[in-house]
Amino acid sequence: MKKLKIALSLLILISIASCDEFLSEKPDNRTEIDTPEKISEILVSAYPQMSYFDIAETMSDNVFDSQMPTTVLMNEQNYNWLIQTETSKIDTQAYYWDACYRAIAHANKALEAIEELGSPASLNPQKGEALMARAYSHFMLVSLWSQRYNPATAPSDLGIPYVTKPETDLVAKYKRNTVAEVFELLEKDIQEGLKYVTNDYKEPKFHFNKDAAKAFASRFYLIKGDWDKVISLSDDLGSRPAGKLRDYASYKLLSPEDQMISYANADVQTNLLVVSANTIVQRSAYLNRYYLSGVRQPELFSSATSLFNKTWLYTFYSYNTSITLFCPKFYEYFKYTNVTAGIGEPYVAEVLLSNDEFFLNRIEAHVMKGDIATANSELEYFLSTRTTNYNATTDKLTEAKVVAKYPVIADEFTPYYTMTPVQTSYVKAIAETRRRDFIHEGMRWFDVKRFNIVVNHESYNKPVNVLAKDDKRRALQIPLHASATGVELNPR
């Protein structure tokens, strides 16, 4: 039944892909989006239905050279922060760029249709979803293709084109907004969208429901440094969100395949926003030479890395006698377009927003507000759900433990704002917790960027490739087909 439910959920999203047809038509030939039903239908495609997971993960310090004899080209290019030469293949940088702008086009078309219908209050839920979806795709674009947000440099840093109107030309030309302008527009869309989002969907986890919208907003405000906003957004979670975090202990009872299915299941309470992504990310563990190496896995997941000095509840498996390891998170559904020829498209349900991230954002905000006592209590609770044989009496988190496990190293974490030594230790602890919890999902890359962490990528018989602080390669290069239409390239 679990397998049937996730397959049906994927089919719901895949079957509405025909909404994209209007994007390939000249504007005058497009189908009129002139009813509430059509607006709701087009919003199903207002989410990037491709994956960024492999791109971001491979650039981070979560991957190593496993020394497998072969790998796919994009894996090697991502690992070495190279300009990607493949532009039309699945899971490439250009593929995700296009997916985000395609999603934005759907959101903008919905917003235009709402306006043309007189913006009635009955369409506020669709308006809220469209604004949040538009903000999400722009946020992902600026997070990947621009340098990190820094208010001191944001007014001059190259952002990405922030598109707020449907295209009126078949091939539109866009100018890049600055990072400051992008963040201003993001905040405007987020604030307006939060007013109107609803939970009134047949499949709410595949839309920007209220909790998903607040979780995304907390990610945005964490980067902006608005700690009060992050905390207020997460007030409904509270300090002990019982039943709302991922139950890793229950996964121990499941087969690897059932763990993959359960991870992105819409019924799992922690999952707030799920998308059906056209991706081969499930195959990465045996295709990618640069991945979580079996030899190096203990550096991240041994008991020595635990604040309680106990083993983690995360489970790992291998397709190749432990050369590379994977945590079972991705279940591939293959949609055949020609069964006889064996031709089709792979899809994976991916969790884009969760209570797990939302709660960690809240804990970090408490640290930055100087409320170490609350951060201690909340981080202890989070770690208790990830620790084997956790004992509430003896496994206590203290400031001394955190500072000892995560000592301050000069110039290691250098966000644009200042932190005390104690705050630095706690932020490192939270970042390391996030790193483990979202292994394979690319989240670590965003912490590498915002904290300006140096990354050393080793390759067998080659010099270490170092991604230094403020390295220009921290911003992906604009895809060639976009630069050909006038989008300015990133400096190299």
Secondary structure, 3 states (H helix, E strand, C coil): CHHHHHHHHHHHHHHHHHHHHHHHCCHHHCCCCCCHHHHHHHHCCCCCCCCCHHHHHHHCCCCEECCCCCCCHHHHHHHCCCCCCCCCCCCCHHHHHHHHHHHHHHHHHHHHHHHHCCCCHHHHHHHHHHHHHHHHHHHHHHHHHCCCCCCCCCCCCECCCCCCCCCCCCCCCCCCCEHHHHHHHHHHHHHHHHHHCCCCCCCHHHCCCHHHHHHHHHHHHHHHCCHHHHHHHCCCCCCCCCCCCCCHHHHCCCCHHHHHHHHCCCCCCCEEEEEEEECCHHHHHHHCCEECECCCCHHHHCHHHCCCCCCECCCCECCCCCCECECCCCCEEEEEEECCCCEEEEEEEEEEEEHHHHHHHHHHHHHHCCCHHHHHHHHHHHHHCCECCCCCCCCCCCHHHHHHHCCCCCCCCCCCCCCCHHHHHHHHHHHHHHHHHCCCCCHHHHHHHHCCCCEEECCCCCCCEEECCCCHHHCCCCCHHHHCCCCCCCCC
